[in-house]
């Protein structure tokens, strides 16, 4: 399709943040397909949740907050979270008539004419006055590079492709990464594997006691400070530490969560350190996180010298037409909900000013 279609707002991504933004657009009078469009590259609803491994059951999910306007109730904690949340997102989209277009790959966002942005996709081009980017991180797994990595004779995989613990039966597994996924993988794999080894760049910090509202605000403030400076965002968990749950306590007691510092090189048979220590392995599992999937915004040259995008709330400081939700401090389910609402509020004010109308409330 060669025609350029005009809308007021384009939302890229239909995960938690994108659906929250679409809900608030609809609630404030914007009509899908007429005033705004939601584009999603996945084949169906669920955002990144639809790709989670089967052993991550809903009962293991930490801090899943409901989307605005519809609670998630009665879910079986033993069911895979990928099924529970995909069904919930599907119901949500249909209930509020959000009319998500998928699968649609956004290839580039460029400057258009008349102050508009051009959103180029696998399904044609949209011209828009404002953009809400909610592409998350799942599509951009981070693979660190280590000397000798290409020589390893075993299997290397990332959390994004984690198939569940049974795959590792009888194998020697090294898990790299100090976040929640790394500890979850280790505790799942240990009963099946011949041996497990945990390796992290920094010593893990375990958090005891409740994570109250004040602690949450303090953690988010640290992440916000980085993006205000135009630095790449850190995850919220990197500043909160890992919750010391009963399962984690057991993992520490059993020695499963005994941590080694990052190895210096990878060999055909495993890994080794400069002090001569070696660990043989059949599998290296990189639980090393993800990076924001923002490559389609590259033509707009939004990145700062520090490597990140300078933000003012959800708004890109250099371009008030563009909002990043689910980025930096809003990269959590509750943060994504709030960011979606804030982005819509700011965009309504911006478009009202441009049209010479009274500022939207």
N, C-alpha and C positions, 0 to 999 in steps of 0.2 A: 504494500500500500504506500503510494507516494504522497498522498495528501497530508498536509500538516493540520492536525486537529487542535483547536484552541480550548483551553480550560483555565480556570483561575488558579488551581493548585494541583500539582502532581505529587502523589505519595509513592515513594519507591520502597517496597518491602511490606509484607503483610504478616510479620510476626507481632509480638506483643505491642511494640511501640507504634508500628504502622497501623494496626487495627485501632489502637487507642486514639491516634490522630484522626483516622477516618470517622470514628464514632463522634468525636467532638465537632468535626466539620459538618457531619450530617445533623447533629443536634442543634447547631447554630444556623441551620437553614441552607447549607450547601447541598446540592443534589449530586449524587454520583453519576458519572458520565456526562452530565451537563456542566457542572461547576468544578468537579474534581474527579480524578481517576486514581485508582490504586493499582500499581503494577507489581507483580510478584514473579520471581523466576522459578519458584518451586512448582512441581506438577499438581500440587493440591494444598489444602489448608494445613496449618500447624507450625509455620515458621521453622526454626531450627529444631524444634521439638520432634517433628516428624522423622528426623534422621537419628535420634538418640538410640543407643544400643538397647536391646530388649531387656537386659538385666537391670536397667535403671527403672525400677518400678515407681509408681506415683508416690508410694509411701516413703521412698528415699529422697524425693525431690525436696530441696531446702528452699523454703521461702517463695513458693509459687503464689503470686497474688492474682486475684481475679481481674479480668478486664472490666473497664467501667461499664456500669449498667447491667451486668449479668454475673451472678455468682456461679462458681463452680462447686456444686454440692453433690454429695452421694457417690463420689468416685471411689472405686475399689482400690485400696492402697496396694494390692497385689498385682494389679494390671500394669503393663508397661506404660511409662509416662508418655511415650510416643503415641500410643493409642488414645489414652485419656485426653490429652491436651489437643491432639489433632481433631478429635470429635468435638471437643468444646469450641475450638476456633471455628470449625465448620458451622456449628450451630449458631455461633455468634455472628458470623458473616451473613448467614441467611436471615437471622432474626432482624438485624438492622439494615438489611438490604444494601450491603456495602459494594457489591458487584465487582469483586476483585478480578482483574484480568490476569490470567496465567495459562501456561507458562510464558512469561515475557521477560526477555533479557534486556536490561538497559545497558547500552554499549558506551554512551557518552552523553554528557550534559554540556552544552555550549552556550555562549552568548548569542542571543537572537537579535531581533530589531525591536525598536520601540520599548526598550527596557524589559523585554521578555527573555525567558530562557528556552532553549530548544532541547528537548529530551529525546534522544535518538534510541530506538529500541528495535528488537527483532520483529515487532508488530507495527512499525511505522514511527512517525515523529509527532510529539506533542509540543505545542507552544504554551508556556505557562507563565503566570505572573509571580508565582511563588513555588518553592519546592520543599517538601519534607522528606528528608532522606532517612530511611529506617532499615538499612540493609544489614545491620548487625555485623557479626564477625565470623559466623559459621563457615562461610564460603572462602575464608582465608586462613587456614590453619598455619601456625608458625612452626617451621622446621629449623631448629638451630643447625649450624654447620660445624662439624668437628673434623680435625685432621684424620684421614683414613676412612671416613664414613663410607666411601664408595667401595671399599675393599671387603666390607663385612659380608660373610657368606650366609648369614642367617636372614631373618625377616625383619624389616623395619616398618612400623606403621604408626599412625598418629591417632590421638583420641577421636578425631573425626571419622576414622574408619574402624573403631574398636568394635569387634564382633560379639563380645561377651566372654566370660571366663573359661568356658569349656574348651575353646580353641587352643588354650595353652596347656592342656593336660600333658604332663610328663616333660615339659620343656623348661629350660632355664631362661628366666625373663628378667630383663633390666627395665625398670620404669623410671623415666626421666621427667622430673617436674614436681614442684612443691605445692601445687594448688589442690583444690578439692577433688578434681578428676583423678589426679595422680594417686591420692590416698585411697579413693574409692576403687580404682583399678587394682591396686596392690591387695587390698583386703578381699576383693572378689577372686583374684587370680591365685593367691597363696594356697588355698586348699587343693587346687588342681595341679599347680606347677611343681616341677622337680625342685626348683629353687627360685627365689625372687631376690632382687637387689634394688634398693631405692637410692636414686641419685638426684641431688638438687644443687643448684648454684649457690643458694644461701640456706643457712639453717632454717628449718620451718619454725614458725611461731604459732603455738597452740593457744587458743583463747579460752579461758575458763569463765564460767558464770554467764549470766544472760547478756545478750547484746541489746541494750536498751536504746531508746530513741535518741538520747544524747550522744551515745557512742556512734550510732548510725550517722547522725548529722556531722559529727567530727570526721568520720571516715570519708563521707561524701565531700566535705569541704577540702580535704587534702587532694582528692582527685580533681575537683573543680579548679583548684589553684593551678594545677598543671595545664589544663586546657585553656585557662584564661591567659597563660603565658605563651600559648602556641606550642606547647610540648606534647609529644605523644601521650595519650592517656594511659594510666595504669589501671588495672582492674581494682574494683572496690575490695575484693578479698585480699589483695596484696597489701592493703593497709589495715585490714581488720584482723588478719590472722585466721587460722583454721579453728572452727568450733571443736572443743574437746568433748565429743559425744561418747556415749558408752562404747560404740563400735571402735572409735579411735583409741579409747583407753585400752580396749582389749588388744588392738593391733600393736600398740606400744608394749603392752605386757608380754605379748607373744613374740616380740622381736621382728614382726613383719614391717613395722615402721621405723626400724633402725636405719638411719640415713647416712649415706656416704657423700663426700663432696664431689663436685663435678669431675669426671674423668678428663684426662688430657688428650686422649686419642682413642680412636676405634681401630681395632685390628680385625683380621679375617675371622678370628675365633671369639672375639668379645671386646672388652675395653681394658685400658690400662692407664695408670697414673705415673707421673714422673718419679715418684718414690719407689717404683718397681712393683707396686701392687697390681694384680690382674684379676679380672673376673671373666670367666667364660660364659657365653650366652648363645642361645638359639634365637632369641627375639629381643629387639630393643623397641620399647613402646614409648613414644614421645608424647607425654602429657604436658605439652609446653604451651598450651593456650592458642589464642587466635589474635589476629589483628583486624582492625576495622576494614571492612570491604568498601573502599572508597575510590577505586581506580577509575570508575566512570566519571568522577568529578575532576579528574586531572586537567582537562582542557580549561577549567576555570582558574587554575593556578592559585588555589586557596592555601596551600601549605606554607607555613612560616619557616624561617631558617632553622628553627629548632626541631623541625620534622613533623610537627603536628599542625592542627588547624586552630587558630585562635578563636575562642568562643566567648560569647556573652550570653549566659544562660544556654538556651538551645540554639540561639541565633549565631551564625557565622559572623564574627565581628567585621570582617571586610565586605560582607554582602548580606544585608538584612533580608533579602528575598529567600535565603537558604537557611534551613534549620536541620540540624543533625539530632535525631532522637534515638535513644538507645546507644549513645556515644558517650564515652567517659563516665561521668557521674550518673548518667541515666541508664547505664548498661546493667540494669536489674529489672525484674518484673514490676516492682513498685515504682522504681525510678522511671521506667518506660511509660507507665500510665501518666505520671505527673508531667513528663516531658511532652507527651502528645497533647495534653491539654494546654500547656504553656505555649507550645509552638502555634497551635491554632489561634489562641488569643492574640499573640503577636502578629500573626499574618493578617488576621481580620483588621487590626488597627492599621497595619501598613497599607492594605488595599483600600481601606476607607479614606486614609489620608491622600492617597494617589487619586482617588475619585472625587476628592473635595467634599466627602461626607463627614458627618460627626463621627468621632472616634468610637469604635465598637467597645462595648463594655467587656 
